[in-house]
Amino acid sequence: MSRNIFCTFLRKEAKKQDFQLYPGELGIRIFNEISKEAWLQWVDKQTILINEKKLSMVNPKDCKLIEREMVRFLFKG
């Protein structure tokens, strides 16, 4: 049974994620404020970023860039 949250990205009630998808404090915030639908929009955007900028998920610098873009996309859009 899915529960709803107020998604700060979509600015409406939407289905809550089933579990925390990202570690740490940021992950808790995403879990509590970002819906499944909004997260899927971010995943699409992330894929585009990785491909366009040729980023590597094993490169710490690239991971930090992706995290900054994720915060900007989900919380400051």
C-alpha positions as CSV (number, residue, x, y, z in Angstrom):
1,M,0.0,0.0,0.0
2,S,1.5,3.3,-1.1
3,R,1.3,6.3,1.1
4,N,1.3,9.9,-0.2
5,I,3.4,12.8,0.7
6,F,3.4,16.5,-0.3
7,C,6.1,16.5,-2.9
8,T,8.1,19.7,-2.8
9,F,9.3,19.2,-6.4
10,L,5.8,18.6,-7.9
11,R,4.1,20.9,-5.3
12,K,1.3,18.4,-4.8
13,E,0.3,15.2,-3.1
14,A,2.0,12.2,-4.7
15,K,3.1,8.7,-4.0
16,K,5.9,8.4,-1.5
17,Q,9.0,6.3,-2.3
18,D,9.1,2.8,-0.9
19,F,12.5,3.2,0.7
20,Q,15.4,5.7,1.0
21,L,17.2,5.8,-2.3
22,Y,20.1,8.0,-1.4
23,P,22.4,7.9,1.7
24,G,22.7,10.3,4.5
25,E,20.9,13.4,5.5
26,L,20.2,14.3,1.9
27,G,18.7,10.9,1.4
28,I,16.4,11.3,4.3
29,R,15.3,14.7,2.9
30,I,14.7,13.2,-0.5
31,F,12.7,10.3,1.0
32,N,10.5,12.7,3.1
33,E,10.0,15.4,0.4
34,I,10.4,13.8,-3.1
35,S,7.8,11.5,-4.7
36,K,8.4,8.5,-6.8
37,E,7.3,10.5,-9.9
38,A,9.7,13.4,-9.1
39,W,12.6,10.9,-8.5
40,L,12.0,9.3,-11.9
41,Q,12.2,12.7,-13.5
42,W,15.5,13.2,-11.8
43,V,16.8,9.8,-12.9
44,D,16.0,10.8,-16.5
45,K,17.8,14.1,-16.1
46,Q,20.8,12.4,-14.4
47,T,21.1,10.0,-17.3
48,I,21.2,12.9,-19.7
49,L,23.9,14.7,-17.6
50,I,26.1,11.6,-17.4
51,N,25.9,11.0,-21.1
52,E,26.3,14.6,-22.3
53,K,29.2,15.4,-19.9
54,K,30.7,11.9,-20.1
55,L,30.7,11.6,-16.3
56,S,31.9,8.5,-14.4
57,M,30.1,7.3,-11.3
58,V,33.4,6.0,-9.9
59,N,35.0,9.5,-10.1
60,P,34.4,11.3,-6.8
61,K,34.5,14.7,-8.6
62,D,31.8,13.6,-11.1
63,C,29.7,12.2,-8.2
64,K,29.9,15.5,-6.4
65,L,28.8,17.3,-9.6
66,I,25.9,14.9,-10.0
67,E,24.9,15.4,-6.3
68,R,24.9,19.3,-6.8
69,E,22.8,19.0,-9.9
70,M,20.4,16.7,-8.1
71,V,19.9,19.1,-5.3
72,R,19.5,22.0,-7.7
73,F,17.0,20.0,-9.8
74,L,14.9,18.5,-6.9
75,F,14.9,21.4,-4.5
76,K,15.7,24.7,-6.3
77,G,13.9,24.1,-9.6
